[in-house]
Amino acid sequence: MRMPSVIVGQYIPGDSLLHRLDPRTKIMLSLAIVVALFSVHSQWSYMMIGVLVLVAVAASRVPFKMVVRGLRPIVFILLLTFMLHLFMDPGEELFVVWRLRATREGLALGLTTAARLILLIMATSLVTLTTSPIVFTDGLEKLLNPFRVIGLPAHELAMMMTIALRFIPTLLEETDKIMKAQMARGADFDSGGLITRAKAMIPILVPLFVSAFRRADELAVAMEARCYRGGAGRTRMRQLRLGALDAIAAVGVVAYLTAAVVLF
């Protein structure tokens, strides 16, 4: 089976520990990891969070190669962020490239920011990799239900977010197919200046938008054919229930993250 290059929105069926967790537990714990990543500054804290994420990947039984390949779309962002910190942050000089000064503080901050982005993508992607779209929607709706008192459309918002996540890999695969078809017809996307390359993208964007609208129309027809009328009166075949495994995971991860934030 060919591994997808984008893991956002993908779901890998399985029966691992992470697959058996309630979606609400996974969503909240991933948010806790994100908060911890932006709260710590010590390299030991990042190492602790990194170990936690690697343990979660092992517990999910998702191929580690797939998780690593899923980072490929953000390689440019990682390199750009690292270079900006390396040459723009003030501090002790390491070396000079043309008129740009690389600093020791910039190197440390660049590595820290890159590690933060990598761990953030890995931690949040594990939620969709181990949660089916329907279960993810139900869990997100349950979490948003308390905000209905202020007029927040919990069901509609959860449904839109789930559909958007699910269609990310589909649209990216469609883009790849269109680009290969255009290249087979002699299209050139690499040569020329910025304006020339932008114009070359038009033959890709037009069929991509047409395909996206067609898929959206097909999805709307399919939902109407199944008598979908939003969250009003909607029942569920499987009710979400928090169990002992969710409590153990929540307490263990929160305690671990608290130690990573407080101790270092």
C-alpha positions in Angstrom: 0.0 0.0 0.0 1.4 3.4 -1.0 1.8 5.6 2.1 0.2 9.1 1.8 2.6 12.1 1.9 0.1 14.1 4.0 -1.2 12.6 7.2 -3.6 15.5 8.2 -7.1 14.1 7.7 -6.0 10.5 7.2 -7.5 7.7 9.3 -5.7 4.4 9.8 -8.1 1.7 11.2 -6.7 -0.4 14.1 -7.3 -1.6 17.6 -4.4 0.1 19.4 -4.6 1.9 22.8 -5.0 5.2 21.0 -7.8 3.8 18.8 -9.7 2.7 21.9 -9.5 6.1 23.6 -12.6 8.3 23.5 -12.2 11.0 20.9 -12.8 13.7 23.5 -9.8 12.4 25.5 -7.6 12.5 22.5 -8.6 16.0 21.4 -8.1 17.4 24.9 -4.8 15.7 25.4 -3.5 16.9 22.1 -4.5 20.4 23.1 -2.7 19.9 26.4 0.5 18.9 24.5 0.2 22.0 22.3 -0.2 24.3 25.4 2.8 22.6 27.0 4.9 23.1 23.9 4.3 26.8 24.0 4.9 27.0 27.7 8.3 25.4 28.1 11.7 26.8 27.1 14.2 24.2 28.4 15.7 21.6 26.1 15.0 18.9 28.7 11.3 19.8 28.6 11.2 19.5 24.9 13.0 16.1 25.2 10.3 14.9 27.7 7.5 16.0 25.4 9.3 14.4 22.5 9.5 11.1 24.4 5.8 11.4 25.1 4.9 11.9 21.5 7.1 9.0 20.4 5.5 6.7 23.0 2.1 7.8 21.6 3.2 7.0 18.1 4.3 3.5 19.3 1.0 3.0 21.2 -1.0 4.0 18.1 0.7 1.3 16.0 0.8 3.7 13.1 3.9 3.1 10.9 6.5 5.6 12.1 7.6 6.0 8.5 4.2 7.4 7.7 4.3 9.9 10.5 7.8 11.1 9.3 6.7 11.3 5.7 3.7 13.4 6.9 6.2 16.1 7.9 7.4 16.6 4.3 4.9 19.4 3.5 6.2 21.6 6.3 9.9 21.1 5.5 10.1 24.5 3.7 8.4 26.2 6.7 10.9 24.5 9.1 13.9 25.5 7.1 12.6 29.1 6.6 11.9 29.5 10.3 15.3 28.1 11.3 17.2 30.3 8.9 15.3 33.4 10.0 16.1 32.8 13.6 19.7 31.8 12.8 20.5 35.0 11.0 18.1 37.5 12.4 18.3 37.0 16.2 20.9 39.1 18.0 23.6 37.4 20.1 27.0 35.9 20.1 28.4 35.6 16.5 29.1 32.1 15.1 29.9 32.8 11.5 29.1 35.3 8.7 27.5 34.5 5.3 27.8 37.5 3.0 26.3 40.2 5.3 24.3 37.9 7.5 25.5 37.1 11.0 24.6 33.7 12.4 24.3 33.8 16.2 24.5 31.2 18.9 21.2 32.3 20.4 19.6 32.3 16.9 20.8 28.7 16.4 19.3 27.6 19.7 16.0 29.3 19.1 15.8 28.0 15.5 16.3 24.5 16.7 13.7 24.9 19.5 11.1 26.4 17.1 11.7 23.6 14.6 11.3 21.0 17.3 8.2 22.7 18.5 6.6 22.6 15.1 7.5 19.0 14.5 6.1 17.8 17.8 3.0 19.9 17.3 2.2 18.3 13.9 3.0 14.8 15.1 0.8 15.1 18.3 -2.2 16.6 16.5 -2.0 14.3 13.5 -2.2 11.3 15.8 -5.8 12.3 16.7 -7.1 12.0 13.1 -4.9 9.0 12.3 -6.5 7.0 15.1 -10.1 8.4 15.0 -12.6 7.8 12.3 -14.3 10.9 10.8 -17.7 10.1 12.3 -16.4 9.4 15.8 -14.2 12.6 15.6 -17.3 14.6 14.7 -19.3 13.2 17.6 -16.4 13.9 20.0 -15.9 17.4 18.8 -19.6 18.1 19.0 -19.7 16.8 22.6 -16.9 19.2 23.5 -18.6 22.2 21.8 -22.1 21.5 23.3 -21.6 23.7 26.4 -21.1 26.7 24.1 -24.6 26.3 22.6 -25.8 28.6 25.4 -24.0 31.5 23.7 -25.4 30.6 20.2 -22.5 28.5 18.9 -23.8 25.9 16.3 -21.9 23.0 17.8 -23.0 20.3 15.4 -22.6 22.3 12.2 -19.2 23.6 13.3 -18.0 20.1 14.2 -19.3 18.7 10.8 -17.6 21.5 8.8 -14.3 21.0 10.6 -14.4 17.2 10.0 -15.3 17.6 6.3 -12.5 20.1 5.9 -9.9 17.8 7.5 -11.1 14.8 5.5 -10.9 16.7 2.2 -7.3 18.0 2.7 -5.6 14.7 1.5 -8.3 14.2 -1.2 -7.6 17.6 -2.7 -3.9 17.3 -2.4 -4.0 13.9 -4.3 -6.2 15.6 -6.9 -3.7 18.4 -7.3 -0.9 15.9 -7.8 -2.9 14.0 -10.5 -3.7 17.3 -12.3 0.0 18.4 -12.2 1.2 15.1 -13.6 -1.5 15.2 -16.3 -0.4 18.7 -17.3 3.3 17.8 -17.3 2.5 14.8 -19.5 1.1 17.4 -22.0 4.2 19.5 -21.9 3.5 21.9 -19.1 6.5 23.4 -17.3 6.1 24.6 -13.7 9.8 25.0 -12.8 11.3 27.4 -15.3 10.8 31.2 -15.6 10.3 33.9 -13.0 7.8 34.3 -10.3 5.1 35.7 -12.6 5.6 33.0 -15.2 5.3 30.3 -12.6 2.2 31.9 -11.2 0.6 31.9 -14.7 1.6 28.3 -15.1 -0.5 27.4 -12.1 -3.7 28.5 -13.7 -4.2 25.3 -15.7 -4.0 23.5 -12.3 -6.2 25.8 -10.2 -9.1 25.9 -12.6 -9.7 22.1 -12.8 -8.9 21.8 -9.1 -11.7 24.3 -8.2 -14.1 22.5 -10.6 -13.3 19.2 -9.0 -13.7 20.6 -5.5 -17.1 22.1 -6.3 -18.1 18.8 -7.9 -17.1 16.9 -4.9 -19.0 19.3 -2.6 -22.1 19.0 -4.7 -21.9 15.2 -4.7 -21.4 15.2 -0.9 -24.5 17.5 -0.4 -26.6 15.3 -2.6 -25.5 12.2 -0.7 -26.3 13.8 2.7 -29.7 14.9 1.5 -30.4 11.4 0.1 -29.7 10.1 3.6 -32.2 12.6 5.0 -29.5 14.6 6.8 -31.0 17.7 8.5 -28.3 18.8 10.8 -28.1 18.1 14.5 -31.8 18.4 15.3 -33.2 15.1 16.4 -30.1 13.2 15.3 -29.4 9.9 17.1 -26.2 7.9 17.2 -25.6 4.2 16.8 -22.7 4.2 19.2 -22.8 6.5 22.2 -19.5 7.9 23.5 -18.5 6.9 27.0 -15.5 7.8 29.0 -13.9 4.7 30.5 -11.1 3.7 32.9 -8.6 3.8 30.0 -9.5 7.4 29.3 -9.1 8.4 33.0 -5.7 6.7 33.2 -4.4 8.3 30.0 -5.7 11.7 31.0 -4.2 11.7 34.5 -0.9 10.2 33.3 -0.4 12.6 30.4 -1.4 15.7 32.4 0.9 14.7 35.3 3.8 14.1 32.8 3.3 17.4 31.0 3.0 19.3 34.3 6.3 17.8 35.4 7.9 18.8 32.0 6.7 22.4 32.5 7.4 22.8 36.2 10.6 20.9 36.8 12.7 22.4 33.9 
